[in-house]
């Protein structure tokens, strides 16, 4: 039997944890069985109140949507670009919203001050520009000490920074602060000077940074200029001194002045460093082919600093030498010899190179002019032995000659060079060697003649001329009296009237300076001296300044009329100092005074000065009387009612003429014997009557006669006869102002004007019955139809109609009847008045004079009124 196969027993199945599933590539895996879906589906919620944009609603933002707070935070970001963009954003925000700067100025300055010491040059420049163009101009008066106190510590920190460019840039910031808040310099002067001294002691380090060195020099120039503008005496450390005086009242004034002088010594400590800096810069330039603009700017501003330092020191030295008590309290005053400090600068003058271009030549010339200005401050201390002045004087002579020969285009530049030089010319000429005085005077005089009359430099020329014509020191007095000076003084004196007429009224300040100079010369000239005789000849040259006449006798008014009153006053006062006023000048003044545009107060002032000149014996009595009478006889009065506005906006000038008449009458009554004055006036009066003057001018002449001849009985029969005919026409024309209505108010303007005109006549009639008789005779003659019809006083239309004459005569008689003063005179001339009334009756019945019933009725009313008023019987 075979072996049986063993049975194969099946192994029990084991449990499977994970079943491996084969997946095809590219299919997404299904989620596991234990996967939990965490997706939450909900509706979208809109909450606009919680957005970022809503949080900035109502806030000022920049164009990039940033607020001021965000921008200020970004200014300290580590990225240069972010800081720069933040500063630009602040500038944009402040420009659009200026109130943000007003409200948050301290916060803004507090945050931005850190940029003064920023490592990036562009950031520092951007912040400087932001302060200069936006922040300081917007704040203006709001720039207080609190704002400056936030900036100054960072500026001082930058002045001592290890980085050269940051250190030099700090002075540019300081200049900007001083220009907007000047007292910031006086608050920290000592610290600023120490920083400047450190810069110029180590100037070799900074010569390579010429652009930034220029900023430092400009800052020093600005600070020193501020002290000079304050007067040079008390401007420096003014605030500190006031504080010390308040805290320590027991200290003496000498102590305060000593403190000031110690501060000046700190200024002088800057001079050696600046001189060495200038010399080394010149040596470097000489090694180059040409002088570049940056090097020139540094040299120029270096010399400006030296000039201002010297000027301040000299002013302080002069102050102490003028007060010996203060000088004794300063033992080391002689240790700071400016001339010794500037000896090297003197030895290098003049600087320049041969065969250089025109531009370089002008630059070297400018530097030499500035060096010249420096030593002109010290001219009184310069000794010819140690400091030879030949090259110095030769350069000044060359400067004037270059100005005289220059073209009009280059004169403006040369004027800038001459402006600081001209004030030193008088002391320079007085101390110059004898062989140099005439060349310098000639060069100065030629340049003065060649200058433009309307240029501001003209004032400086006038100041120098005044010093040499009217010296203020003994040395200049000797120069003034030198025979060689007279020729130049005469030339200057003759040039002054020409300048006056050339500039006209365009430059009142120059005209005022010239007129004041002429007045001072007239006041100080010695009688019968050469200069006094030349001053007398100025009358002919000054005639055109007031007025002149053309060939066809047309008046041409000079610039005097349009000048302001403060210029007219010295021009008028000059008249007093002419020893004998010419007829031409009188005529010129008279024509000028008759211009209606001239202020009446000026006219009276001219008459007042001429009267004073007459009292001093400088004017003939006939010339003065003729001048005063011309004012009354030819003055133009507007022919309108009192206080009535004219079409051109002006008002009647009757009030002004009345004021002038009153002054002239007062003047003439004080000249001398009134009868003699009146006899001198008679020819002028009768000649003027023939010209048929206006009512106002006639009124003025009548007032003159009455003032000079109060007792009119002195009038001769010939005078009475001539005056009566003249008065007849004048009274008739004056009566034309009386309204036709019988019930008119006597206080109305027309009636007041009539009374104004008639008042002198009433005074005459009251005192002289003969004159009244002749006038009444002419009235009767006018109303006599069978005889001639007299011409009226003027060409008024009222005189052309007989009815108007009748009404005028009737009104005059009625007015005189109401005046109690005339009752006696009228009663003495009752027969003539009866003749006038009868003539009116005859005209009423005449068929020639009255052609209508209405005219006859008017004459009847006038006839009846006069008969009842004078008590005449009415004949039917």
KAUR-V707628 format. One record per pair of residues at least 12 apart in sequence whose ideal C-beta (glycine too) atoms are under 8 Angstrom apart, sorted by the first residue. I is the first residue (numbers start at 1). J is the second residue. D is the distance in Angstrom with one decimal. If there is no record, write none. Layout:
<<I:J:D> <I:J:D>>
This chain:
<<60:93:5.9> <60:96:7.2> <60:97:3.9> <60:99:7.9> <60:100:5.1> <61:93:7.0> <62:89:4.1> <62:90:7.7> <62:92:5.0> <62:93:4.5> <62:96:8.0> <63:89:7.7> <63:92:5.6> <64:89:6.2> <66:89:5.7> <66:93:7.9> <68:90:7.2> <68:93:6.0> <68:100:5.7> <68:104:6.5> <68:108:7.6> <71:86:4.9> <71:89:4.7> <71:90:5.0> <71:93:6.7> <72:86:7.5> <72:90:7.4> <72:107:7.4> <72:108:7.0> <72:111:4.5> <72:112:7.5> <74:86:3.7> <74:89:7.8> <75:87:6.4> <75:90:7.6> <75:111:6.2> <75:112:6.2> <75:114:7.5> <75:115:6.6> <76:111:7.6> <76:114:6.5> <80:120:5.0> <80:122:7.5> <80:123:6.7> <83:115:7.5> <83:118:7.3> <83:120:7.4> <83:123:5.5> <84:120:7.9> <84:122:6.4> <84:123:6.1> <84:126:6.1> <87:112:7.7> <87:115:7.4> <87:123:7.1> <87:126:4.8> <87:127:6.1> <87:130:5.9> <88:126:7.3> <90:108:7.4> <90:112:7.6> <90:130:6.9> <91:130:5.4> <91:134:5.5> <94:134:5.5> <94:135:7.3> <94:138:6.7> <95:134:6.6> <98:138:5.7> <101:134:7.8> <101:135:6.6> <101:138:5.3> <101:139:6.8> <102:138:7.8> <102:139:7.7> <102:142:6.9> <105:135:7.8> <105:139:6.3> <105:142:6.7> <105:147:6.4> <106:146:6.5> <106:147:6.9> <106:150:7.0> <108:135:7.3> <109:135:7.7> <109:147:5.7> <109:150:4.8> <109:151:6.4> <110:150:5.8> <112:127:6.2> <112:130:7.6> <113:150:5.7> <113:151:5.5> <113:154:4.6> <114:154:7.1> <115:127:4.1> <116:151:7.4> <116:154:4.4> <116:155:6.2> <116:157:7.7> <116:158:5.1> <116:170:6.9> <116:173:5.9> <117:154:6.4> <117:157:6.2> <117:158:5.0> <117:161:6.2> <117:166:5.9> <119:163:7.6> <119:166:7.8> <121:165:6.3> <121:169:7.7> <124:166:7.3> <124:169:5.4> <128:169:7.7> <128:172:6.4> <128:173:6.3> <128:176:6.7> <131:173:7.7> <131:176:6.0> <132:176:5.7> <136:176:7.3> <136:180:4.6> <143:180:5.8> <143:181:5.4> <147:181:8.0> <148:177:6.4> <148:181:5.2> <148:184:5.1> <151:173:7.5> <151:177:6.2> <152:177:7.3> <152:184:6.7> <152:188:6.4> <155:170:5.4> <155:173:5.1> <155:174:5.3> <155:177:6.9> <156:170:7.7> <156:188:7.6> <156:191:6.2> <156:195:7.2> <158:170:3.4> <158:173:7.0> <159:171:6.9> <159:174:7.6> <159:195:4.3> <160:195:7.0> <164:205:6.3> <164:206:6.4> <164:209:5.8> <164:212:7.6> <165:209:6.2> <165:212:5.8> <167:199:7.7> <168:199:7.7> <168:206:6.3> <168:209:5.6> <168:212:3.3> <168:213:6.1> <168:215:6.0> <168:216:5.3> <169:212:6.0> <169:215:6.7> <171:195:7.9> <171:196:7.8> <171:199:7.6> <171:215:5.5> <171:216:3.7> <171:218:7.9> <171:219:4.1> <171:220:7.5> <172:212:7.5> <172:215:3.7> <172:216:7.5> <172:218:7.5> <172:219:6.4> <174:192:7.0> <174:219:5.1> <175:215:7.1> <175:218:5.7> <175:219:3.4> <175:222:4.9> <175:223:7.7> <178:219:7.2> <178:222:5.6> <178:223:5.6> <178:226:6.6> <179:222:6.0> <182:226:5.1> <183:239:6.0> <185:223:4.9> <185:226:6.2> <185:227:8.0> <186:235:7.7> <186:236:7.1> <186:237:5.8> <186:238:5.6> <186:239:4.9> <186:240:6.7> <187:239:6.1> <187:240:7.5> <189:236:7.1> <189:237:5.8> <189:240:7.7> <189:263:6.8> <190:263:7.8> <190:266:7.2> <192:223:7.0> <193:266:5.0> <193:267:7.3> <193:269:7.8> <193:270:7.1> <196:216:7.3> <196:220:5.7> <196:270:6.1> <197:266:7.8> <197:269:5.8> <197:270:5.8> <197:273:6.6> <199:216:5.8> <199:273:7.9> <200:270:6.3> <200:273:3.0> <200:274:5.6> <200:276:7.7> <200:277:5.7> <201:273:5.2> <203:273:6.4> <203:276:6.8> <203:277:4.1> <203:280:7.1> <204:280:7.0> <207:277:7.7> <207:280:6.9> <207:281:6.7> <207:284:7.2> <210:294:4.3> <210:295:6.3> <210:297:7.7> <210:298:5.3> <211:294:6.0> <213:298:5.6> <214:294:6.9> <214:297:5.0> <214:298:5.3> <214:301:6.1> <217:298:6.5> <217:301:3.7> <217:302:6.0> <217:304:7.6> <217:305:6.0> <218:301:5.8> <220:270:7.9> <220:305:5.0> <221:301:5.9> <221:304:5.0> <221:305:5.8> <221:308:6.7> <224:305:6.6> <224:308:3.7> <224:309:6.5> <224:312:6.7> <225:308:6.4> <227:308:7.8> <227:312:5.9> <228:308:6.1> <228:311:6.2> <228:312:6.6> <232:311:6.9> <232:312:5.4> <232:315:3.9> <232:316:7.1> <233:315:6.5> <233:316:7.1> <233:319:5.9> <234:260:8.0> <236:260:6.5> <236:263:5.7> <236:264:7.6> <236:312:7.3> <237:259:7.2> <237:260:6.6> <237:263:5.5> <241:256:5.6> <241:259:7.0> <241:260:7.3> <244:256:7.1> <244:259:7.7> <254:325:7.0> <254:326:5.7> <254:329:4.4> <255:329:7.8> <257:320:7.4> <257:323:8.0> <257:326:4.9> <257:329:7.3> <257:330:7.9> <258:326:7.8> <258:329:5.6> <258:330:5.6> <260:316:7.0> <261:316:6.5> <261:320:6.6> <261:330:5.3> <261:333:7.1> <264:312:6.7> <264:313:5.6> <264:316:4.7> <264:336:8.0> <265:336:5.7> <267:309:5.0> <267:312:5.9> <267:313:6.1> <268:309:6.9> <268:313:5.8> <268:336:4.7> <268:338:6.9> <268:341:6.9> <270:305:7.3> <270:309:6.0> <271:306:6.2> <271:309:5.7> <271:310:7.5> <271:338:7.1> <271:341:4.7> <271:342:7.1> <272:341:5.8> <274:302:5.5> <274:305:5.6> <274:306:5.2> <274:309:7.6> <275:306:6.9> <275:341:6.8> <275:342:6.7> <275:344:5.8> <275:345:5.4> <277:302:5.8> <278:299:6.2> <278:302:4.8> <278:303:6.7> <278:306:7.6> <278:345:7.0> <279:344:6.3> <279:345:7.8> <279:348:6.7> <281:295:6.4> <281:298:6.2> <281:299:5.6> <281:302:7.3> <282:299:7.2> <282:348:6.9> <282:351:6.1> <285:299:7.8> <286:353:6.9> <290:356:7.0> <290:357:7.2> <290:360:5.8> <291:360:5.5> <291:363:5.8> <291:364:7.6> <296:363:4.9> <296:367:7.8> <299:367:5.9> <300:366:6.6> <300:367:6.4> <300:370:6.7> <303:367:6.4> <303:370:4.1> <303:371:6.3> <303:374:6.8> <304:370:6.7> <306:342:7.6> <306:345:7.5> <306:374:5.7> <307:370:6.4> <307:373:5.6> <307:374:4.8> <307:377:7.5> <310:338:6.0> <310:342:7.5> <310:374:5.5> <310:377:5.0> <310:378:6.7> <311:377:5.4> <313:336:7.4> <313:338:5.9> <314:338:7.4> <314:377:5.0> <314:378:6.7> <317:333:7.9> <320:333:6.6> <338:378:6.2> <338:381:8.0> <339:378:6.1> <339:381:6.1> <339:382:7.0> <339:386:7.9> <339:387:7.0> <342:374:7.0> <342:375:7.3> <342:378:7.6> <345:371:6.4> <345:374:7.3> <346:375:6.7> <346:387:5.9> <349:368:6.7> <349:371:5.2> <349:372:7.8> <349:375:7.9> <349:391:6.8> <349:392:7.3> <349:395:7.9> <350:364:7.8> <350:368:4.6> <350:371:7.5> <350:391:6.7> <350:395:5.9> <351:364:6.0> <351:367:6.0> <351:368:6.3> <351:371:7.6> <352:364:4.0> <352:365:7.8> <352:368:7.1> <362:413:7.7> <365:417:7.8> <366:417:6.9> <368:395:6.3> <369:399:6.8> <369:417:4.5> <369:421:7.3> <372:392:7.0> <372:395:6.2> <372:396:6.6> <372:399:7.6> <372:421:6.7> <373:420:4.9> <373:421:6.4> <373:424:8.0> <375:392:6.6> <376:421:6.8> <376:424:4.0> <376:428:6.8> <377:424:7.8> <379:424:6.4> <379:427:6.1> <379:428:5.7> <379:431:6.3> <380:427:6.6> <380:431:7.1> <384:433:7.3> <389:432:7.4> <389:433:7.5> <393:428:7.9> <393:432:6.1> <393:436:5.0> <393:440:6.7> <396:421:7.0> <396:428:7.2> <396:440:6.9> <396:443:7.7> <397:439:5.7> <397:440:6.0> <397:443:4.7> <399:414:7.8> <399:417:6.7> <399:418:6.9> <399:421:6.9> <400:418:7.7> <400:443:3.7> <400:444:5.8> <400:446:6.9> <400:447:4.2> <401:443:5.8> <401:446:7.6> <401:447:7.8> <402:414:6.4> <403:415:7.5> <403:418:6.1> <403:447:4.9> <403:450:7.0> <403:451:7.6> <404:443:7.7> <404:446:4.8> <404:447:5.0> <404:450:4.5> <411:451:7.7> <411:452:7.1> <415:451:7.6> <415:455:6.3> <415:456:7.9> <415:457:4.7> <418:447:7.4> <418:457:6.2> <418:460:7.6> <419:456:7.8> <419:457:5.9> <419:460:5.9> <422:457:7.3> <422:460:4.1> <422:461:6.3> <422:463:7.2> <422:464:5.1> <423:460:6.6> <423:463:6.4> <423:464:6.7> <425:440:7.6> <425:444:5.8> <425:464:4.8> <425:467:8.0> <425:468:8.0> <426:464:5.7> <426:467:3.7> <426:468:5.2> <426:471:7.6> <426:476:5.9> <426:479:7.8> <427:475:7.8> <427:476:7.2> <428:440:7.2> <429:441:6.3> <429:444:7.7> <429:468:7.3> <429:479:6.5> <430:473:7.9> <430:475:4.8> <430:476:4.9> <430:478:7.5> <430:479:4.5> <431:475:7.0> <437:479:7.7> <437:482:7.8> <437:484:7.1> <438:484:5.9> <441:484:7.7> <441:485:7.3> <441:488:5.1> <442:488:7.6> <444:464:7.4> <445:488:5.2> <445:491:6.0> <445:492:7.0> <448:461:4.9> <448:465:7.4> <448:492:7.1> <448:495:7.3> <449:491:7.7> <449:495:6.6> <453:498:8.0> <453:499:4.7> <453:502:4.7> <453:503:5.3> <453:510:7.5> <454:502:7.8> <454:503:5.3> <454:506:6.3> <454:507:5.4> <454:510:7.1> <458:499:7.1> <458:510:5.4> <459:509:7.0> <459:510:6.3> <459:513:5.6> <462:510:7.8> <462:513:5.0> <462:514:6.4> <462:517:5.9> <463:513:7.9> <465:492:5.0> <465:517:7.2> <466:517:5.4> <466:520:6.9> <468:480:6.4> <468:485:7.2> <468:488:7.8> <468:489:7.3> <469:489:5.8> <469:492:7.0> <469:493:7.6> <469:517:7.7> <469:521:6.0> <469:531:7.6> <470:520:5.7> <470:521:6.9> <470:524:5.6> <486:530:5.6> <486:531:7.4> <489:531:6.2> <489:534:7.7> <490:530:7.9> <490:531:7.9> <490:534:5.2> <493:521:7.1> <493:531:7.4> <493:534:5.6> <493:535:6.8> <493:538:7.0> <494:534:7.6> <494:538:7.6> <494:541:6.8> <496:514:5.2> <496:517:6.8> <496:518:6.2> <496:538:7.8> <497:538:6.0> <497:541:3.7> <497:542:5.2> <497:545:6.4> <498:541:7.1> <499:514:6.1> <500:514:5.5> <500:515:7.4> <500:542:7.6> <500:545:5.3> <500:559:7.0> <501:544:5.4> <501:545:5.6> <501:558:6.7> <501:559:6.7> <503:559:7.5> <504:559:4.1> <504:562:7.4> <505:559:4.9> <505:562:3.9> <505:563:5.3> <508:563:6.0> <508:564:5.6> <508:567:5.4> <511:559:7.2> <511:563:5.9> <511:567:5.2> <512:566:6.5> <512:567:4.6> <512:570:7.0> <515:567:6.2> <515:570:4.0> <515:571:4.9> <515:574:6.8> <516:570:5.1> <518:538:7.3> <518:570:7.4> <518:574:5.2> <519:570:4.7> <519:573:5.5> <519:574:5.2> <519:577:7.5> <521:535:5.9> <522:535:6.0> <522:574:5.7> <522:576:7.7> <522:577:3.1> <522:578:7.6> <523:577:6.3> <525:577:7.5> <527:579:7.8> <532:579:7.7> <535:577:7.4> <535:578:7.8> <536:578:6.2> <536:579:5.8> <536:580:7.3> <539:578:5.9> <539:581:7.0> <539:582:5.1> <539:584:7.3> <539:585:4.9> <540:582:7.4> <540:584:7.0> <542:574:7.8> <542:585:7.1> <543:584:5.5> <543:585:5.8> <543:588:4.5> <544:556:7.8> <544:558:5.4> <544:588:7.7> <545:558:4.6> <545:559:6.5> <545:560:5.6> <545:571:7.4> <546:558:5.1> <546:560:5.0> <546:585:7.7> <546:588:4.4> <546:589:5.6> <546:591:7.7> <546:592:4.3> <547:560:7.8> <547:561:8.0> <547:588:5.0> <547:589:7.8> <547:591:4.2> <547:592:4.3> <547:595:7.7> <548:588:6.5> <549:587:8.0> <549:591:7.4> <555:591:4.9> <557:591:7.6> <557:592:6.6> <557:595:5.8> <558:588:7.9> <558:592:7.1> <560:592:6.2> <561:592:6.3> <561:595:5.5> <561:597:5.9> <561:598:5.4> <562:597:7.9> <565:599:7.0> <565:601:7.9> <565:602:6.8> <568:602:5.6> <568:605:8.0> <569:605:7.4> <572:602:7.4> <572:605:5.5> <572:606:5.5> <572:609:5.3> <573:609:6.5> <575:589:7.7> <575:606:7.5> <575:609:5.3> <575:610:6.6> <575:613:6.3> <576:609:5.4> <576:612:6.1> <576:613:5.0> <576:616:7.2> <576:618:7.3> <578:613:7.5> <578:618:6.2> <579:618:5.7> <580:618:6.1> <580:619:7.9> <581:610:7.5> <581:613:6.6> <581:618:6.2> <581:619:5.3> <581:623:6.9> <583:623:6.7> <586:623:5.4> <586:626:7.4> <586:627:5.4> <589:606:6.0> <589:610:7.5> <589:627:7.0> <590:627:5.6> <590:630:4.8> <590:631:7.1> <590:634:7.9> <592:606:8.0> <593:606:6.0> <593:607:7.8> <593:631:5.9> <594:630:7.6> <594:631:7.3> <594:634:5.4> <594:635:6.2> <594:636:6.8> <596:636:5.3> <596:653:6.9> <600:653:7.4> <600:656:3.9> <600:657:7.9> <600:659:6.2> <600:660:6.0> <603:631:7.0> <603:660:6.2> <604:659:7.3> <604:660:6.3> <604:663:5.2> <607:627:7.5> <607:628:6.4> <607:631:6.9> <607:663:6.5> <607:664:6.8> <607:667:6.5> <608:663:7.8> <610:624:6.1> <610:627:6.4> <611:624:6.8> <611:667:5.2> <614:671:7.4> <621:671:6.4> <621:672:7.2> <621:680:7.6> <622:680:6.5> <624:671:7.2> <625:668:6.9> <625:671:7.2> <625:677:6.4> <625:680:5.5> <625:681:6.4> <626:684:6.8> <628:664:4.8> <628:667:6.1> <628:668:6.1> <629:664:7.9> <629:681:6.0> <629:684:5.2> <629:685:7.8> <629:701:7.9> <629:704:7.2> <631:660:6.3> <631:664:6.1> <632:660:7.4> <632:661:6.0> <632:664:5.7> <632:697:6.6> <632:700:4.0> <632:701:6.1> <632:704:6.3> <633:684:7.3> <633:688:4.7> <633:693:6.2> <633:697:5.5> <633:700:7.3> <633:701:6.2> <634:697:7.2> <635:657:5.5> <635:660:6.7> <635:696:7.7> <635:697:6.6> <635:700:7.4> <636:653:7.9> <637:652:7.7> <637:653:6.1> <637:654:5.8> <637:657:5.0> <637:694:6.3> <637:696:3.9> <637:697:7.0> <638:650:7.6> <638:652:4.7> <638:653:5.6> <638:654:7.3> <639:694:6.9> <640:652:4.8> <641:749:5.1> <641:750:7.4> <641:753:6.7> <642:654:5.8> <642:655:7.2> <642:749:6.2> <642:752:7.0> <642:753:6.6> <644:749:7.9> <654:696:6.4> <657:696:5.9> <657:700:7.0> <661:699:7.9> <661:700:4.5> <661:703:5.7> <661:704:7.8> <664:700:7.8> <664:704:7.1> <665:703:5.9> <665:704:5.9> <665:707:4.2> <668:681:8.0> <668:704:6.6> <668:707:6.9> <668:708:6.2> <669:707:5.5> <669:708:6.5> <674:707:7.9> <674:708:4.4> <674:709:6.6> <675:708:7.7> <675:709:7.1> <675:714:6.6> <677:708:5.6> <678:705:6.8> <678:708:4.2> <678:709:5.4> <681:704:6.8> <681:705:7.7> <681:708:7.2> <682:719:7.2> <685:701:5.8> <685:704:7.9> <685:705:7.1> <686:722:6.5> <688:701:6.8> <689:722:7.9> <689:726:5.2> <692:793:6.8> <692:794:5.3> <692:795:6.8> <694:794:7.0> <695:730:6.9> <695:733:5.9> <695:734:6.1> <695:757:5.7> <695:794:7.2> <698:730:5.2> <698:793:7.3> <699:756:7.3> <699:757:5.5> <699:760:6.5> <702:730:7.8> <702:760:4.0> <702:761:7.1> <702:764:7.7> <703:760:5.5> <706:760:5.5> <706:763:5.8> <706:764:6.6> <710:767:7.8> <711:767:6.9> <712:764:5.7> <712:767:4.6> <712:768:4.2> <712:771:6.9> <713:767:7.0> <713:768:6.2> <715:768:6.7> <715:771:7.3> <717:770:7.9> <720:768:7.2> <720:770:5.6> <720:771:5.3> <720:774:6.2> <721:774:6.4> <723:771:6.7> <724:771:5.8> <724:774:3.3> <724:775:5.0> <724:777:7.7> <724:778:6.4> <725:774:7.7> <725:778:6.0> <725:790:7.8> <726:793:6.9> <727:761:6.1> <727:764:7.7> <727:771:7.5> <727:775:5.4> <728:775:5.4> <728:778:3.9> <728:779:6.6> <728:782:7.3> <728:790:7.0> <728:793:7.4> <729:790:7.4> <729:791:6.9> <729:792:4.7> <729:793:2.6> <729:794:7.0> <729:799:7.4> <730:757:7.7> <730:761:7.6> <730:793:4.5> <731:758:6.7> <731:761:6.0> <731:775:7.0> <731:793:7.9> <731:808:7.8> <731:812:5.7> <732:782:7.7> <732:792:5.6> <732:793:6.6> <732:798:7.4> <732:799:6.5> <732:805:6.3> <732:808:4.7> <732:809:7.1> <732:812:7.7> <733:792:6.0> <733:793:4.9> <733:794:5.4> <733:796:5.2> <733:798:6.6> <733:799:6.9> <734:754:5.7> <734:757:3.8> <734:758:5.5> <735:754:6.5> <735:758:7.9> <735:807:7.8> <735:808:3.7> <735:809:7.6> <735:811:5.0> <735:812:5.3> <736:796:6.4> <736:798:4.1> <736:804:7.2> <736:808:6.4> <737:750:4.6> <737:751:7.3> <737:753:4.8> <737:754:4.4> <737:757:7.5> <738:750:6.7> <738:751:6.5> <738:754:5.3> <738:808:7.6> <738:811:4.6> <738:815:7.9> <739:751:7.4> <740:807:6.8> <754:815:7.7> <758:812:7.6> <758:815:6.9> <762:816:7.1> <762:819:5.9> <762:821:6.8> <762:822:6.4> <765:816:7.2> <765:822:5.8> <765:825:5.4> <766:821:4.5> <766:822:6.1> <766:825:6.4> <769:825:4.7> <769:828:5.2> <769:829:6.9> <772:822:7.8> <772:825:5.0> <772:826:7.7> <772:829:6.0> <773:828:7.7> <773:829:5.1> <773:832:6.3> <776:829:5.4> <776:832:4.2> <776:833:6.3> <776:836:6.7> <777:832:5.9> <778:790:6.5> <779:809:5.0> <779:812:7.8> <779:836:5.3> <780:832:6.1> <780:835:4.6> <780:836:4.8> <780:839:5.8> <782:805:5.7> <782:809:7.1> <783:805:6.9> <783:806:6.4> <783:809:6.5> <783:836:6.2> <783:839:4.1> <783:840:6.1> <783:843:6.4> <784:839:5.5> <785:839:7.7> <785:842:6.6> <785:843:6.0> <785:846:5.7> <785:848:6.5> <785:849:6.0> <789:802:7.2> <792:805:7.9> <802:843:7.3> <802:849:5.7> <803:849:8.0> <803:855:6.5> <803:858:7.2> <803:859:7.9> <806:840:6.0> <806:843:6.7> <806:859:6.7> <806:862:6.4> <807:862:7.0> <809:836:6.5> <809:840:8.0> <810:840:7.4> <810:862:4.7> <810:865:7.1> <810:866:6.1> <813:833:6.7> <813:836:7.1> <813:866:6.3> <813:869:7.6> <813:870:7.8> <814:865:7.3> <814:866:7.5> <814:869:6.3> <817:869:5.5> <817:870:7.0> <826:870:7.8> <830:870:7.4> <833:870:5.9> <834:870:7.6> <834:872:5.9> <836:866:7.9> <837:863:6.7> <837:866:4.9> <837:867:6.1> <837:870:7.2> <837:872:6.0> <840:859:6.3> <840:862:6.1> <840:863:5.1> <840:866:7.0> <841:863:5.2> <841:875:7.8> <843:859:6.3> <844:856:5.8> <844:859:3.9> <844:860:5.9> <844:863:5.9>>
